[in-house]
Every structure is written in structure tokens, then in C-alpha cells.
Amino acid sequence: MNNTIGTPEGTRDRLFAECRACRQVEKAVTQLFKRRGYCEVTTPNVEYYDMITAAGHPLPQESMLKIVDRTGKILVMRPDQTVAIGRVAASKLSGLPRPLRLYYNQTVFRSDDVNTGARSEIDQCGVELIGAQGVRADLEVISMAIDALDACGLKDYHIEIGHAGYFSALLEGLGLEEPACQTLRELVEKKDFVAYRKALAPYQDRDEGRALMQLPRLFGSAEVLEKARQLCPAAEDVISYLETIYDVLAQAGLSNRVQFDLGLIQTIEYYTGMIFRGFSEGAGSNVISGGRYDRLIGQFGDPVPATGFAVDVQAVADCLPMPEHKKPETVVWYTLSRLGQARELVSEMPKQTAMLSCGDSPEAAAEEARQLGAERLILVDETGVREVAL
């Protein structure tokens, strides 16, 4: 029994104040989404494995938690919210006017290597802007990502912006096969730069190879975009687009939250344009991530441009002061014939300040109140309502 009383690898119990902290993040973010005209959707906790693979293998199959239903079909615990909502948009919502503004507050499930400390359950609040392309859609999403972190109460954070097209332009110049390209993506994502440089060693004498060597260093303020332009002239459209994004954000007073990282690589394959991640002091990983994915929904129906992001609820909550665990101020004891009166009394008091006693006698109720740290005890019986000293 001792071997199974804990939680499975990558999962955890949340208690009291930690639960309140996560709920506060969820409330702040979802209220923002609703104010901006986004409508909530939910998807099942399980999806057909074939549906996920039909999306173009957005995640390695070994990172998915698989189960088999009674008919023998392979299912997976929802590994990615964007794929699930893409399925809904291409089917049940296909006849609605575009763009669609959708939001969700659900958990995704992933299985990483053991002993890595990675979570298998990731609570996410996110948005998908479906059917909109161009700079205005990307600006709406990235500015709302900033607003979401502000709404949660984060202070020391920044957003790093990249573009899937920059890395793709360099790889195209080298003419590498897809397996080699995927290896490079994974090495950059893991920040295993020793192995990354080794993999690029055969291409050091080519411009694209030298540029790829510099990729991890293409990080910083807007000035880094000019260096990226010089290293890869073929990516001029990408650099110009990022400069436009920055200029508009700067005019809106948001440039202090923005940096650039041309080495930002998403191993999830469906990203096609601007991508970004948010980082905050106190978080062990990124607190927000997103980007443009114009090819994903077309795997389920007609091609539709889309962009969005997800907030990692636990990661944000870990950066905030832990809410104080509230003790009840009042305990109410009642005789059995006065339950209704006692319930009314508790309901009239401020939330989470009063509770009914489970004690069989006033003396037991008084002991219960002292153990809970309550400030007062109220008795409700046939003689009326009265407060007694603790």
C-alpha cells in the first residue's frame, strides 16, 4: 500500500491556499477573455489517437497518455488543447461567421521522461482566434497575452517573440531532410547547444550553417532583428513583420514587455508564423506560450488561419504570493430543531467566515471552535440565539 499511496509521476495534490491561488489566476484570465468577446468551449478529456496524428503529429507519440476503449480503439488523454479546438472549429463551428473568438479553461495531459520533474497534468487557460490572419490578429493575441499576465498580478515578466519562418528559411537553405531538421529543432528546444553545434559541424562552411550556429545568440531587444537580417537575407519578410509588430507595440506602450528570440523554436509542428513565450521571475518554466498556426485546422476541413496562446495556470500561481489560509471567524452550534435558523445565520455572514458545528453539545462545539482558531461561538437553540465566550 505504501508504494501506491502517492501520486503518479508528474502529478501532485493541491491543498487549500494553493488551490485558491490557481483559482484566482483562472478567474482573472477568463474574465479578461470574456470582456474581449471570447466565448468558452470545452472538449473531452480523451480524444481518438488517430485524430491527433491527423493533425500532423503535433507532439511525439511517446509523450501522449494512451488508453484503450472497450472496442479496442486507442484513445489519448487530451495532449493539446489547440488541436482539439481546431477539430471543433472545423466541424461543429464551421458554419459560424469568422473570425471565431474562443477560450478554454482545461487540463492537458502529457507524459515526459521520468525523473525530469515535468508535470503530466497542465492546467491551461487560453484563447484561439480562428479565421483571422495578418498583423492585426497577431497584435490582438500578443497584446492580450500581456494583459492576461497583468490581470494575474505578475510584475516581473517579459514576452519573447520569434517566428517559425526564420528557422525554416535557414533550414531550407541547407536543404536538409525532415528528420535532420526535427533533430535540430529538438536540440534548440532543449538548449543542448553542444549537441546542436556538433550536428551543424558539417555545414560550417555555408552561410546558412554559420547563421544556424549563431541562432541561439539571436536574443535581446529590437536591435537583434538587424543582425538576424544580415545573417539570413532570405528571411527579410519575417524580419520586417517582426519589426512592424514591435513598432505597433511600442506605440501602444508595451515595448517594455517585449524581447526577441529568433532561436525560439517550437517542437510542436503546427506553428507557421509568429511564436512567443512569456517568462516571469519565480517560474521554473514559461508561464505563457502561443503563436500562429495556419495549417492545423485544414487537416480537419477547409484551410483556416488561426492564432492563439495558453496561460500555464500553475506556473503563474507559483510566481504570486500564496494566499493566506483563512480561519473561520464564527462557529454556529444548533439544536437539531433549529437547523434552518442556523443555516440562515451562516448564509448572512461574509463568505468563508462562518461554519456550522458538528459537535453534539455546546461544549464540544466550543472545543471545535478553539481548535479551528475561530473568534466566536454562536449557539442557536429553543431559547434563541446567543454568543458565548471561548
C-alpha positions as CSV (number, residue, x, y, z in Angstrom):
1,M,0.0,0.0,0.0
2,N,2.9,2.4,0.7
3,N,4.0,2.1,-2.9
4,T,0.7,3.4,-4.3
5,I,-0.4,6.0,-1.7
6,G,1.4,8.7,-3.5
7,T,0.5,10.3,-6.8
8,P,1.7,9.1,-10.3
9,E,4.8,10.5,-11.9
10,G,4.2,14.1,-13.0
11,T,1.1,14.7,-10.9
12,R,0.5,16.4,-7.5
13,D,-2.1,17.2,-4.9
14,R,-3.0,20.8,-4.3
15,L,-4.1,21.9,-0.9
16,F,-6.0,24.9,0.4
17,A,-4.1,28.1,-0.4
18,E,-2.5,26.6,-3.5
19,C,-6.0,25.8,-4.8
20,R,-7.1,29.3,-4.2
21,A,-4.1,30.7,-5.9
22,C,-4.8,28.7,-9.1
23,R,-8.5,29.6,-9.0
24,Q,-7.6,33.3,-8.7
25,V,-5.4,33.0,-11.8
26,E,-8.2,31.2,-13.7
27,K,-10.7,33.8,-12.7
28,A,-8.6,36.8,-13.6
29,V,-7.7,35.3,-17.1
30,T,-11.1,34.0,-18.1
31,Q,-12.8,37.3,-17.1
32,L,-10.4,39.1,-19.4
33,F,-11.2,36.7,-22.2
34,K,-14.9,37.3,-21.8
35,R,-14.5,41.1,-21.7
36,R,-12.7,40.8,-25.0
37,G,-15.5,39.0,-26.7
38,Y,-14.2,35.4,-26.5
39,C,-16.7,32.5,-25.9
40,E,-15.9,29.4,-23.8
41,V,-15.7,26.0,-25.3
42,T,-14.8,22.7,-23.6
43,T,-13.6,19.5,-25.2
44,P,-13.5,15.9,-23.9
45,N,-10.6,14.8,-21.7
46,V,-10.0,12.0,-24.2
47,E,-9.6,12.1,-28.0
48,Y,-9.0,9.5,-30.6
49,Y,-5.3,8.9,-31.2
50,D,-6.0,8.9,-34.9
51,M,-7.4,12.5,-34.7
52,I,-4.2,13.7,-33.0
53,T,-2.0,12.1,-35.6
54,A,-4.2,13.5,-38.4
55,A,-3.2,17.0,-37.2
56,G,0.3,16.4,-38.4
57,H,1.9,14.8,-35.3
58,P,1.9,18.0,-33.2
59,L,3.5,16.0,-30.4
60,P,5.7,12.9,-30.2
61,Q,3.6,9.8,-29.8
62,E,5.5,8.8,-26.7
63,S,4.5,12.0,-24.9
64,M,0.8,11.1,-25.1
65,L,-1.0,9.2,-22.3
66,K,-2.8,6.4,-24.1
67,I,-5.8,4.3,-23.1
68,V,-7.9,1.7,-25.0
69,D,-11.7,1.8,-25.0
70,R,-13.8,-1.3,-24.9
71,T,-14.0,-1.6,-28.7
72,G,-10.2,-1.7,-28.9
73,K,-9.7,1.9,-30.2
74,I,-6.7,3.8,-29.0
75,L,-7.6,7.0,-27.2
76,V,-5.3,9.6,-25.7
77,M,-5.8,12.0,-22.7
78,R,-6.1,15.4,-24.3
79,P,-2.4,16.2,-25.1
80,D,-3.0,19.6,-26.8
81,Q,-5.9,22.0,-26.5
82,T,-5.3,23.8,-29.8
83,V,-5.7,20.6,-31.8
84,A,-8.9,19.7,-30.0
85,I,-10.4,23.2,-30.6
86,G,-9.2,23.0,-34.2
87,R,-11.3,19.9,-34.6
88,V,-14.4,21.6,-33.2
89,A,-13.8,24.7,-35.3
90,A,-13.6,22.6,-38.5
91,S,-16.8,20.6,-37.7
92,K,-19.4,22.0,-35.2
93,L,-18.4,25.6,-35.7
94,S,-17.7,25.6,-39.4
95,G,-20.8,27.5,-40.4
96,L,-20.4,30.4,-38.0
97,P,-19.1,33.8,-39.1
98,R,-15.3,34.3,-38.9
99,P,-13.3,35.2,-37.0
100,L,-14.2,32.9,-34.1
101,R,-13.0,34.0,-30.7
102,L,-12.9,31.0,-28.4
103,Y,-11.4,30.5,-25.0
104,Y,-10.9,27.4,-22.7
105,N,-10.0,26.6,-19.2
106,Q,-9.0,22.9,-19.2
107,T,-6.2,20.5,-18.5
108,V,-3.8,18.9,-21.0
109,F,-2.1,15.6,-20.2
110,R,1.4,14.7,-21.3
111,S,4.0,12.0,-20.5
112,D,7.6,13.2,-20.4
113,D,10.7,11.2,-19.5
114,V,10.6,10.0,-15.9
115,N,12.6,11.9,-13.2
116,T,12.6,15.2,-15.1
117,G,10.2,17.0,-12.8
118,A,7.9,17.8,-15.7
119,R,4.2,17.9,-15.0
120,S,1.9,15.4,-16.6
121,E,-1.2,17.5,-15.9
122,I,-1.0,21.1,-17.1
123,D,-4.0,23.4,-16.3
124,Q,-4.3,25.9,-19.1
125,C,-6.4,29.0,-19.8
126,G,-6.1,30.1,-23.4
127,V,-7.7,31.7,-26.5
128,E,-7.9,30.8,-30.1
129,L,-8.6,33.5,-32.7
130,I,-9.7,31.4,-35.7
131,G,-10.3,32.8,-39.2
132,A,-8.1,35.9,-38.9
133,Q,-4.8,36.5,-40.5
134,G,-2.3,39.3,-40.7
135,V,-0.7,41.7,-38.3
136,R,-3.9,42.9,-36.6
137,A,-4.8,39.3,-35.4
138,D,-1.3,38.7,-34.2
139,L,-1.2,42.0,-32.3
140,E,-4.6,41.2,-30.7
141,V,-3.3,38.0,-29.4
142,I,0.1,39.1,-28.2
143,S,-1.2,42.3,-26.5
144,M,-3.9,40.2,-24.8
145,A,-1.2,37.8,-23.6
146,I,0.4,40.8,-21.9
147,D,-2.9,41.9,-20.5
148,A,-3.5,38.4,-19.1
149,L,-0.3,38.3,-17.2
150,D,-1.0,41.8,-15.9
151,A,-4.5,40.7,-14.8
152,C,-3.0,37.9,-12.8
153,G,-0.9,40.4,-10.9
154,L,2.6,39.4,-12.3
155,K,5.1,42.3,-12.2
156,D,8.5,41.0,-13.3
157,Y,7.8,39.3,-16.6
158,H,8.6,39.6,-20.3
159,I,7.4,38.2,-23.6
160,E,9.9,36.7,-26.0
161,I,8.8,36.8,-29.7
162,G,10.2,34.7,-32.5
163,H,9.0,33.5,-35.9
164,A,8.8,29.9,-37.3
165,G,9.7,31.3,-40.7
166,Y,13.2,32.3,-39.7
167,F,14.4,28.9,-38.7
168,S,12.6,27.4,-41.7
169,A,14.4,29.8,-44.1
170,L,17.8,28.7,-42.7
171,L,16.9,25.0,-42.9
172,E,15.6,25.4,-46.4
173,G,18.8,27.0,-47.5
174,L,20.7,23.9,-46.2
175,G,18.4,21.5,-48.0
176,L,18.2,19.1,-45.0
177,E,15.8,16.2,-44.9
178,E,13.0,16.4,-42.3
179,P,14.5,14.0,-39.8
180,A,17.6,16.2,-39.6
181,C,15.5,19.3,-39.3
182,Q,13.5,17.8,-36.5
183,T,16.7,16.8,-34.6
184,L,17.9,20.4,-34.8
185,R,14.5,21.7,-33.6
186,E,14.6,19.4,-30.6
187,L,18.2,20.3,-29.7
188,V,17.4,24.0,-29.8
189,E,14.2,23.5,-27.8
190,K,16.2,21.5,-25.1
191,K,19.0,24.1,-25.2
192,D,21.5,21.3,-25.8
193,F,23.9,23.6,-27.7
194,V,26.9,21.2,-27.5
195,A,25.0,18.6,-29.5
196,Y,23.5,21.3,-31.7
197,R,26.9,22.6,-32.7
198,K,28.1,19.1,-33.3
199,A,25.1,18.4,-35.6
200,L,25.9,21.6,-37.6
201,A,29.6,20.9,-37.9
202,P,29.4,19.5,-41.5
203,Y,27.7,22.8,-42.6
204,Q,30.1,25.4,-41.1
205,D,31.4,26.4,-44.5
206,R,28.0,27.5,-45.7
207,D,26.2,30.8,-44.9
208,E,23.1,29.1,-43.6
209,G,25.2,26.8,-41.4
210,R,27.1,29.7,-39.9
211,A,23.8,31.5,-39.4
212,L,22.3,28.5,-37.6
213,M,25.4,28.4,-35.4
214,Q,24.5,32.0,-34.4
215,L,20.8,31.2,-33.8
216,P,21.0,30.7,-30.0
217,R,22.6,34.1,-29.7
218,L,19.9,36.0,-31.6
219,F,18.2,37.1,-28.4
220,G,17.5,40.5,-27.0
221,S,16.0,43.9,-27.8
222,A,14.7,45.0,-31.2
223,E,18.3,45.7,-32.3
224,V,18.8,41.9,-32.7
225,L,16.5,41.9,-35.7
226,E,19.0,43.7,-37.8
227,K,21.7,41.1,-37.0
228,A,19.2,38.4,-37.9
229,R,18.5,40.2,-41.2
230,Q,22.2,40.2,-42.1
231,L,22.6,36.5,-41.3
232,C,19.7,35.4,-43.4
233,P,18.7,37.8,-46.2
234,A,16.2,35.2,-47.4
235,A,14.1,35.9,-44.2
236,E,13.6,39.6,-45.0
237,D,9.8,39.3,-44.9
238,V,10.0,37.6,-41.5
239,I,12.2,40.3,-40.0
240,S,10.1,43.1,-41.5
241,Y,7.0,41.6,-40.0
242,L,8.5,41.4,-36.5
243,E,9.7,45.0,-36.8
244,T,6.1,46.0,-37.6
245,I,4.9,44.1,-34.5
246,Y,7.4,45.8,-32.4
247,D,6.7,49.3,-33.7
248,V,3.0,49.0,-33.0
249,L,3.5,47.5,-29.5
250,A,5.9,50.3,-28.8
251,Q,3.4,53.0,-29.9
252,A,0.9,51.3,-27.5
253,G,3.3,51.5,-24.6
254,L,4.0,47.8,-24.5
255,S,7.6,47.6,-25.8
256,N,9.0,47.3,-22.2
257,R,7.4,43.8,-22.0
258,V,8.8,42.6,-25.3
259,Q,12.1,41.0,-26.3
260,F,13.0,38.9,-29.4
261,D,14.4,35.4,-29.7
262,L,15.0,34.2,-33.2
263,G,16.2,30.9,-31.7
264,L,12.7,30.3,-30.2
265,I,11.8,27.0,-31.7
266,Q,8.5,25.2,-31.0
267,T,8.9,21.4,-31.4
268,I,5.1,21.3,-31.8
269,E,5.0,21.3,-35.6
270,Y,1.8,23.2,-36.4
271,Y,3.3,26.7,-35.8
272,T,3.7,28.6,-39.0
273,G,4.3,32.3,-38.2
274,M,4.9,34.5,-35.1
275,I,5.5,32.5,-32.0
276,F,6.1,33.7,-28.4
277,R,6.6,32.7,-24.8
278,G,6.3,34.6,-21.6
279,F,8.7,34.2,-18.6
280,S,8.4,35.5,-15.1
281,E,10.6,35.8,-12.1
282,G,9.9,32.8,-9.8
283,A,8.7,30.4,-12.5
284,G,10.7,27.3,-13.4
285,S,9.3,27.3,-17.0
286,N,7.5,29.6,-19.3
287,V,4.2,30.9,-18.0
288,I,2.5,31.6,-21.3
289,S,3.1,30.4,-24.9
290,G,1.4,30.7,-28.3
291,G,1.7,31.7,-31.9
292,R,0.2,31.4,-35.4
293,Y,-0.8,28.0,-36.8
294,D,-2.4,28.5,-40.3
295,R,-2.2,24.8,-41.4
296,L,-3.6,22.9,-38.5
297,I,-7.4,23.4,-39.0
298,G,-7.0,22.5,-42.6
299,Q,-6.1,19.0,-41.5
300,F,-9.8,18.6,-40.4
301,G,-11.6,20.6,-43.1
302,D,-11.1,23.8,-45.1
303,P,-7.8,25.7,-44.5
304,V,-8.4,28.4,-41.9
305,P,-5.7,30.8,-40.5
306,A,-5.6,30.9,-36.7
307,T,-3.5,32.2,-33.8
308,G,-3.7,31.9,-30.0
309,F,-2.0,31.3,-26.7
310,A,-2.3,29.4,-23.4
311,V,-1.5,30.5,-19.9
312,D,0.0,27.9,-17.6
313,V,-2.1,28.3,-14.5
314,Q,0.2,26.6,-12.0
315,A,3.3,28.3,-13.4
316,V,1.7,31.8,-12.9
317,A,0.3,30.9,-9.5
318,D,3.8,29.8,-8.4
319,C,5.1,33.4,-9.1
320,L,2.4,35.1,-6.9
321,P,2.3,35.4,-3.1
322,M,0.4,32.5,-1.7
323,P,-3.0,33.5,-0.4
324,E,-3.3,33.3,3.4
325,H,-5.2,30.3,4.7
326,K,-8.3,31.8,6.2
327,K,-9.6,30.6,9.6
328,P,-13.3,30.7,10.3
329,E,-14.3,33.7,12.4
330,T,-17.6,32.1,13.7
331,V,-18.8,28.6,14.5
332,V,-22.5,28.1,14.9
333,W,-23.9,25.3,17.0
334,Y,-27.6,24.4,16.9
335,T,-30.1,22.0,18.3
336,L,-31.5,19.7,15.6
337,S,-34.8,21.5,15.5
338,R,-33.0,24.8,14.7
339,L,-31.0,23.7,11.6
340,G,-32.9,26.1,9.3
341,Q,-32.3,29.1,11.6
342,A,-28.6,28.2,11.9
343,R,-28.2,27.9,8.1
344,E,-29.8,31.3,7.6
345,L,-27.5,32.8,10.2
346,V,-24.4,31.4,8.4
347,S,-25.6,32.5,5.0
348,E,-26.0,36.1,6.2
349,M,-22.3,36.3,7.2
350,P,-19.5,37.1,4.8
351,K,-18.3,34.2,2.7
352,Q,-15.8,31.8,4.3
353,T,-16.1,33.4,7.7
354,A,-18.7,31.1,9.4
355,M,-19.4,27.4,9.5
356,L,-21.8,25.0,11.3
357,S,-20.5,23.0,14.1
358,C,-20.5,19.2,14.0
359,G,-20.3,18.9,17.8
360,D,-23.1,17.1,19.7
361,S,-23.1,19.6,22.5
362,P,-22.2,23.3,23.2
363,E,-19.1,22.2,25.0
364,A,-18.0,20.1,22.0
365,A,-18.7,23.0,19.7
366,A,-16.6,25.3,21.9
367,E,-13.7,22.9,21.7
368,E,-14.1,22.6,17.9
369,A,-14.1,26.4,17.6
370,R,-10.9,26.7,19.7
371,Q,-9.1,24.1,17.6
372,L,-10.2,25.9,14.4
373,G,-8.9,29.2,15.7
374,A,-12.4,30.8,15.5
375,E,-13.0,34.1,17.2
376,R,-16.6,33.4,18.4
377,L,-19.2,30.7,19.0
378,I,-22.9,31.3,18.5
379,L,-25.5,28.9,19.9
380,V,-28.9,28.5,18.3
381,D,-31.5,26.6,20.4
382,E,-35.0,26.8,21.7
383,T,-34.1,29.8,23.9
384,G,-32.9,31.9,21.0
385,V,-29.5,33.0,19.5
386,R,-26.6,33.9,21.8
387,E,-22.9,34.3,21.6
388,V,-20.7,32.5,24.3
389,A,-17.1,33.2,25.3
390,L,-14.4,30.9,24.1
